[in-house]
Amino acid sequence: MSGSVVARLEGREFEYLMKKRSVTIGRNSSQGSVDVSMGHSSFISRRHLEIFSAGEDGTGSGDFYLRCLGKNGVFVDGVFQRRGAPPLQLPR
């Protein structure tokens, strides 16, 4: 698994190649760093969301999920996800 790309995350000003089954998105701070930094806005939590693939044992179906970790939540395709909500399966 090491070195192989699992997925590509793309935004307006960044591209991130996922090489592990789970990445954390948020903002870097003196208390730690994240895999994908979204800047310094206080609206973004230090650990705002996590994107992960199913099947940690390598037998996953290739589905990806989003888990909101931030206090302000996140909109996904117009639907609001709150912190603590069950992981949302992302469209392929």
VMD Tcl script that draws the C-alpha trace (Angstrom):
set ca {
  {0.00 0.00 0.00}
  {2.85 2.43 0.73}
  {3.49 4.76 -2.16}
  {0.35 3.88 -4.11}
  {-2.31 6.56 -4.56}
  {-5.68 5.68 -3.04}
  {-7.54 8.81 -4.16}
  {-7.06 12.39 -5.29}
  {-8.58 15.33 -3.42}
  {-8.92 18.45 -5.50}
  {-9.95 21.96 -4.53}
  {-9.72 25.47 -5.95}
  {-6.16 26.01 -4.81}
  {-4.82 22.55 -4.00}
  {-4.48 18.95 -5.06}
  {-3.70 16.21 -2.55}
  {-2.91 12.60 -3.41}
  {-4.16 10.26 -0.68}
  {-1.55 7.59 -0.04}
  {-3.11 6.27 3.16}
  {-6.61 5.12 4.02}
  {-7.47 8.10 6.19}
  {-6.66 11.83 5.96}
  {-7.49 14.69 8.28}
  {-8.47 18.08 6.89}
  {-8.41 21.27 8.94}
  {-5.89 23.94 9.85}
  {-2.37 23.62 11.15}
  {-1.63 25.09 14.55}
  {1.00 25.02 17.25}
  {-0.91 22.06 18.70}
  {-0.34 19.88 15.63}
  {-0.68 19.58 11.90}
  {-3.20 18.00 9.55}
  {-2.78 16.18 6.24}
  {-4.60 18.89 4.24}
  {-4.54 22.45 5.58}
  {-7.43 24.74 4.61}
  {-5.82 27.96 5.81}
  {-6.03 29.96 9.02}
  {-9.74 30.80 9.30}
  {-11.22 30.23 12.75}
  {-14.31 28.81 11.03}
  {-12.19 25.76 10.18}
  {-11.45 23.59 13.21}
  {-7.94 22.28 13.79}
  {-9.30 18.84 12.89}
  {-12.38 19.69 10.83}
  {-13.11 16.48 8.95}
  {-11.73 13.09 8.11}
  {-12.00 11.23 4.82}
  {-11.38 7.50 4.98}
  {-11.87 4.38 2.93}
  {-13.79 1.33 4.10}
  {-12.04 -1.90 5.06}
  {-8.93 -1.07 7.04}
  {-7.76 -4.65 6.36}
  {-7.41 -3.88 2.65}
  {-10.60 -5.67 1.60}
  {-12.67 -2.48 1.31}
  {-14.97 -1.99 -1.62}
  {-13.28 1.27 -2.59}
  {-15.99 3.39 -0.97}
  {-14.96 6.59 0.79}
  {-16.62 8.19 3.80}
  {-16.54 11.62 5.40}
  {-16.72 12.15 9.15}
  {-17.22 15.70 10.45}
  {-14.99 16.51 13.43}
  {-15.40 20.31 13.49}
  {-17.74 22.31 15.70}
  {-19.10 24.31 12.73}
  {-20.03 21.27 10.64}
  {-19.68 21.05 6.87}
  {-21.96 21.15 3.82}
  {-21.66 18.22 1.40}
  {-23.65 18.61 -1.83}
  {-25.95 21.09 -0.09}
  {-26.61 18.83 2.91}
  {-25.31 19.92 6.33}
  {-23.24 17.38 8.29}
  {-22.89 17.99 12.01}
  {-20.03 16.91 14.24}
  {-20.72 13.45 15.60}
  {-23.10 12.46 12.80}
  {-22.62 8.98 11.31}
  {-20.00 8.90 8.53}
  {-21.39 9.97 5.16}
  {-20.64 7.73 2.18}
  {-19.24 9.90 -0.59}
  {-20.30 9.49 -4.21}
  {-17.74 7.89 -6.50}
}
mol new
graphics top color blue
foreach p $ca { graphics top sphere $p radius 0.5 }
foreach p [lrange $ca 0 end-1] q [lrange $ca 1 end] { graphics top cylinder $p $q radius 0.2 }
display resetview
